[in-house]
């Protein structure tokens, strides 16, 4: 669920956010064009968003069906997120350069083909590669939606269209988790990918028949070196972190990956500092408020991304929720975010930026802390529901003020690139957090399992067989040659070990959220200068708020 509302450059001096808003709008000859264009962008964006949330719910089932390890399940998510995060800036710039409809359609086609490949995969490795291709398709598809709307609609119609797009996309993403859980449970996990095919056909049909072509005002050269270094650096770091669960943090391969990945990211910063058209202008970070808001984003969205990845494993493998129930578990969070979004946008006008950006993360920290309480069993309404409700209110209070603060911390001309950087940081935070949180979970799980097994009279041969299953965490299979009583005992040891590790991760998430509140209190100005064009910025803000989540 992580990444619901987390989707979505002229990436150079003007990212696609800003180019879309500022470019001269296309004026269709018929009002029907506007309705069809809006429908195509909503369906296309929903398709990309649902695939993130649905896959999170399906991971425990995928692990069992494909006999995958915890690390391989991470790669199913991370391979998609890595390429989407690294290439989404390029996708937006390509749209402005070569035509938004053209690149949008290309993204839909590639996404659909990759979805079919995912559904037909017979091994975990095939699925991981197909998901990476999906990420590339998403990087071409996702940026075009807002750019196309902004080119077709103008004035108040534009703001209304973006609001409609945001609302429908949020709702379809929320319903997608329930639908995906039902498909996994009643049909097959393959249908969560095959579902994209008819949606892609509809989007392509509308695009070819009704969607006008449009281009950005100007398109400076692409920052290919920055893109390459960011992709390689993030990919190397994530690979090292994930493999540390299999090999240990001190293994030469892991150490090499972490060192090389860090050096590549340092090279990325140097390239950006010297580039004439950087994808991440470093001069923006001279603003204390801008730097503080992005540090807040890094901490808060690290916690959020890691938690939403791990919670479905607890719900399905430990609490024995059905896939449908697990998909519906976070619906209260999404509905709170959706229905209170307008209210949250008014908080900054009433109280300034510092108060909501301090209070919101504090509430979010409490929400994460409440996830520490559930053990094994119990009613959803007394275990996970309270934490989800508090988390929903905390993130609702944080979202809109955070976006407004980021965009108001720089001059109006740089608002687009500022929001693009902040969005990239939130995505990168989730990408890294999943890998790091799993290290803590894996080590805590193994430590606690060793403690439980030491207290039991378990034959050494059985312990050795069980050790081969440790990499599956809660999905570990009990050796077949044991008595029924020993099977129950071992299953309890595995279950309690996972719960202990899960609680540790929730505690770390709470600490990160609390730290983000401290950062907000120390760095955010209470009344940052607001941009001069409220109508245009309101459209961008509404979009970026949705994009972050």
N, C-alpha and C positions, 0 to 999 in steps of 0.2 A: 504494500500500500504506500510504500514509500513514495513511492515516487509519484503519486497522484498529484496532479497539479504541479508536478515538478518538471513538465515537458517544456518544452519550448526551450548575416549581421551585416550590412556592409561592415565586415569585421575590422576594417581598417580605421580611418579617421571617423567614419560614420557607420555604426553597426546597423544591421537590418532593422532593429527596433526603431531607430531614429529615421532611417531612410524611408521606412514604411509610412511613418506618421507625416513626414515632411514632403514626400513626393506628391506631385500633382495627381489628384484622383482621376481615374478613368470614369467617364460619364456614360453609362450604358444607355442604349436606345429604348430599352423597355424595363419596367420595374420588375418583370419576371426574372431578368438577369440577376438582380440583387438577391432575390429570394433563393435562386438556385446556387449562386456563388456562396451564400451564407451556409446553405445546407451542405455543400461540398466541403467547405472548410471545417464545419462542425464534425461531420462524419470522419473525415481524414484525421483530424486531431484526436478524436475519441478513439479511433482505431489504434493510434500509437500509444496513447495513454493507458488504455485498457490492457494492452499487452504487458505493460510493466506491472500493474497491480494484480492482474490475473496470474501471472507467472509466480509472483511471490506466494500466493495462496496454493499454487500447484506444486511448489518445490518439495514438500514432504512426500507427496505421492510420486513425483518424479524420482526422488531418491530411492524409494522402494521398488518401483517398476524397473528402473534402469540400473539398479544395484550401484548407485553412485555414492561417493564419499562426500563428506561435508565440504571439502575443498572443491570438488567438482560441481556441487550445487552452487557454491559461491560464483564459480566461473560462468554458470548459466545466466546469472544476473549481471556479473561484472563485465563480461564480454560485450553485452549490449550497452551497458552504461558507459563503458570506456570509449567506444567509438562514437556514441551519441554525444557525449560530453566534449570530446576533442574536436569533432568535425561539425558540430551544429553551427559554429561561427562561420565556417567555410560555406556551409549550405545556405545560410542567409545571404552571404555575399554573392554566391553563384546565382541565386535567384534575382538579385538586383542587376547583375551583369548580363545574364543570358535569357532572362524572362522568367517571371515568377510562375506562370502557369506551366511552362515547359519543365522547370526544375521540380515543381510540385508533383506533376504527373510522373516524372522519372522516379521521384522518391516513393510514390504510391506503388508503382510497378515493382521496384526493387524490394520494397517492404513486403508486398504480396508474395513475390517469388521466394523470399527468405522465409516467410511464414509457412509456405507450403513445404519448404525444406525442413523447417523445424518439426512440422507435423509428421513428416515421413521419416524422421531420424530414428535409427535403430540402436544407436549408442549415445552415450553421454558426450563423447568428443564431437560427433556429428552435430549434436544439438548446440554445443558451445560455439562451433564455427558458424552455424546457421544464425545463431543469435547475434554474432558479431556483424554479419551481413545485414541483419535486421537493423542494427544500430546505425549502419551507414545509410540505409534507406530512410530511417527516421531523421537523420541529420539533414537530409534533403527535403523531407516532407514537413517536419514540424515548423521550421522558420517561415515557410511560405504562407501559412494560414493567416496570421495577422497582417502580413505584408499585402496579401491579396485583398483582404477586407478593407484595409486602409486605402488601397488604390481604387476600389470600386465605390466605396461610400465616402461621403464628405460631410463636414459640419456635425450637426446633432445626430444625423443618421449614422455617422461613423461610430460615435460613442455608444449609441443604442445597439448597433450591430455587434460591437466588441462585447458589450454586456450580455447580449443574447448568446453569443459564441461562448463566453466564459461560463454562463449558467448551464447551458446544455452540455458543454464538455465536462463540467464538474459532475453533473447528475449522471451522465452516461458512464463516466469513469467509476462512479460509486456503484451503479447498478451492474457494471461490468464485473466487479469483484464477486457479486452474488451469482451472476450468470456463469462466470468462469468456474466458481466452486461447484455449481450444479452440473456443468458439463463434465468436469473432472470426476465427479461422484457418480453420475448416472450414465455417461457415455464413455468418454475416454479423454485423457489429457491431451491427445492430439487435436481435439476439436477446439481447444482454446486458441490454437494457431490457425486451423482451417476456417474458423469464423471470420478471419480477416479477408478471405478471398472474395466472398460476395460483397462485402463492404467496399473493397478496393474496386470492384467492377462498377459499383454505383458511383463512386467518386470519380473514376475515370470517365464514365459516360457523361456525367454532369459537366466535368471540366472541358471535355471536347465539344460539347454542344452549346454551353452557355457561358463559360468562364472567359473573359477577355484577357489578352496578354498585357502585361505592364512591366516596366523597368524602373530601377532606381534613378534618382537624379544624376548621380555621378558614381563611378565605381573605381576608386583607387586600386592599385595593384594588391593582390592577395598576399597575406603574410604566410607564405608556404613554409618558410623555415621555422617560424614560431609554431605553426600547426604541427609540423613534423616532430619538433622537439617536445612539445606538450604531450603528443600521443605516445612517443617512445618513453618519455620520462615517467608519465603516469602508468603506462603499461608495465614497465620494468619494476616500478615500486610495488604495484599491486601483485604482480607475479611473485616477487620475493616475499611479500607479506602472506599471501595465501599458501605458498609452498612451505613456509615456516611451520605450519601445522603438521606437515608430513615429515619434514627433515629437521626441525628445530631452528631457532633463531641464530644459533652459532654455526650452522652448517655453511661451508664455503660458498655454495651456490646462492644461498639466501643472503649472506653477507655481501657477496659480489653484486647481486641484483639491487640491494638497498643502496649500496655505495654508488653504483653506476647510475641508478635512477635519480639519486640526489644530485649527482654531478650534471646529468642531463637537464634537470630542472633549473640548476644554477645557470647552465648555458642558455636556457630559454629566457631567463631574466636578463642576461647580458644582451641577447639578441633583441629583446623587446626595448631595452634601453637605447640601443643604437639604431633601431629600425625607423625609417621615415613614415611607415604606415603600420604601426604595431597593432596587434590584436588586443593587447593589454597595455595601454599607455601608463607608465609608472608614475608620471607626474601627478596623477589623480590622488595617489596615496599621500601626497603632502598634506592633504586635508585630514585633520585629526578625527573629525566626525566620519568621513568616508572610510578611513582605515579602521576606526572602531566599529562601524556598522558591518564591515566585511569580516572582521575578527569575530564579532557576535554571530554572524551568519555561519562561519566556519564551525564554531563550537556547537551552536544550536542544531544545525542541520546534520552535523556528524552524529549527534545523539539520536535525532529523529530517523535518519536513514538506517542506522544500525539496528535500532529497536524494531522498526517496521519490517525489517528483513527477518529477524529472529522470532518475533511473536507468533507467526503462523506455525513454526515448528513446535512451539510449546502447546499451542491450541490443539493441533492435530495429533502429534506424537505423544504428548504427555497427558493432556486433558481429554483426548479422544473425541474432539469435535469432528463433525463431518466437514468435508471441504466446503459445503454450502454455508454451514454455520460459521466456519472460520472466515469465509469471505464476507459475511454479514457482520462480523464482530465489530469492525471499525466504522460501520455506517453512522453511528451517532457522532463520531469525530467529524466525518465528512459533512454531515448535515449541519452541524454547528458552524463549521467553516463557511458553508454556503449561505445559510440564512442570516448569519450575523456579519457577513462581509461588509455590508454598507455601514453598519453600526461601528465596526472596527475602524473603518476609514475616517469616521468623525472624531475618534479619540484624540488624534494629534491636534486637531483644530481646537479642541476644548482644553487639553492638558499639556500640550507640547509633546516632544518626542521622547524625552528621558523617562517619564513616568510609565507609559505603556511598554516601552522597550526594556524596562526593568521589571515591572510587574508581570508582563507576559511570560518571559523566560522563567521567572520564579514559579509561576503556576505550572509551567511545563515541567519544571524540575520536580514539583510535587506529584504531578501525574506519573512521571517515570518512577518515582519512589513508591507510588502505590502499586506498581507492577511487581514490587519485591514481595508483597504480602501473599499473593496466591501460592498455595502449595500444590497439592494434587487433588483434583476433584473440586466439588463445590459448585454452587450456582454461578452462572455468568454474571448475574446482577449484583452479586456480592464479592466477586473476585476481580474480573477485568473491567467491568462496566464503570465503576467509580474512577479508575485511572484514566480510562478513555474519555470520560466526560471532562475531567479536570484538564487533561491534555488538549482537548478540543478548544476549551475556553482560553487556555494559555497561548496556543498557537494563533487563535483568532485575534487576540489582543496584540500579538507581536507582528503579524504578517503585513498589514497595510502600513502601519507606521514605519516599519523597517524599510519597505520599498520607497516610501516617500522621503525618508531620511537619506537614503542612498542617492536618490535623484536630486534632492535639494542641496546636497553637500558640494555639488559642483555647479559650474555655470550652465545655463540652459542648453547651450550648444553641445555640451558633453553629457547631457542627461541620458542619452541613448547608450553610449558606450559604458557609462557608469552602471546602468541597470544590467547591461550585458555581462560585465565583469562580475557583478554580484550574483547573477544567475549561474555563471560558470563556477563560482566558488561554492555555491550551494550544492551543485551537482558533484563537484570534486570531493566535497566533504562526505557525501553519502557513499561515493565510490571507495574512498579510503577507509571510512568507518566500518563498512561491512567486513573488510579484510582484517582490520585491527580488532574489532569486537570478537571476531571468531577466534583470534589468537587467545584472548582472555578466556573465552568460553571453553575452548579446547583444553587449555592447560588446567583450568579449574575443574573441568569434567574428569580429566585423567587423574588429577590429584585426589579428588574426592572418591573416585571409583577405587583407586588403590587403597584408600582408607577403609572403605566399606568391605572390600574383598579381604583385607588383612584380618578383619574381625570374624570372617566366615570360614568354615571348614570346607574349602573348595579345593579339589584336586588340582595339582600343578598343570596337568594336561589340559584341563578345562580352562584354566586362566590363560594359558598360551593360545588356545583357540579363540578365546574372547578378545585377546589383545589384537588379533588381526581385524577385529570389527570396530575398534575404538574410533577410527577415522570417520565412522558414520554417526558418532555421538548418540543421540536418543534413538536413532534408527538401527543401532547395532543389533545383530541377530544372535540369539542364544544358541550355543552348540546343540546339535541334535541328540547327542549321546549323553543326556543328563536326565535325571528323574524329574517328575513334574514339580515336586517340592523345590528342588534346586533351581528349576527353571523360573519359578515364581520369585525365589530369593534373588537370583541374578537380575531378573527384570526390575525388581524393586531397587536394587543397587544402581542400575543404569539410570532409572527414572529419577531417583533422588540426586544422583550425581549431576544430571542435566539441570535439574531445578536449582541446585546450588550454584552452578555456573551461570544460569540465566539470571539469578538474583544479583550476582556480581556485576554482570553486564548492565542490568537496570540501575544499579547503584552508580556505576561509572557514567551512564547517560545522565542521571540526575545531577552528578557533579559537573558535567560539561554544561548542562543547561544553567545551573547556578552560576558557573563561571561566566557564561554569556551575559547574565544579568549584571554581574559586577562590571564587566567590560562596558555595558551600556551606561551604567551609572557614572563611570569614570570618564568616558570619552564622548558621549553623545550630548550635543548642545540641546538645550530644552526647546529652543525656538529656532531651528535652522531656517535659512532663507528659502522661501518657497518660490518655485519657478513661476514665470510670468504668464504662462499660457495654461490656465487651469483646465480648459476643455480638452486640449490635446494631451496634457500630462495625465488627466484623469483616465483617459483611454489607455495610456501606456501603463499607468499604475494598476488599473484593474487587471490588465493582462499579466503584468509581471507578478502580482500577488498570486494569481492562479498558477503561473509558471513555476514559482518557487515550491509549491506543494504538490 
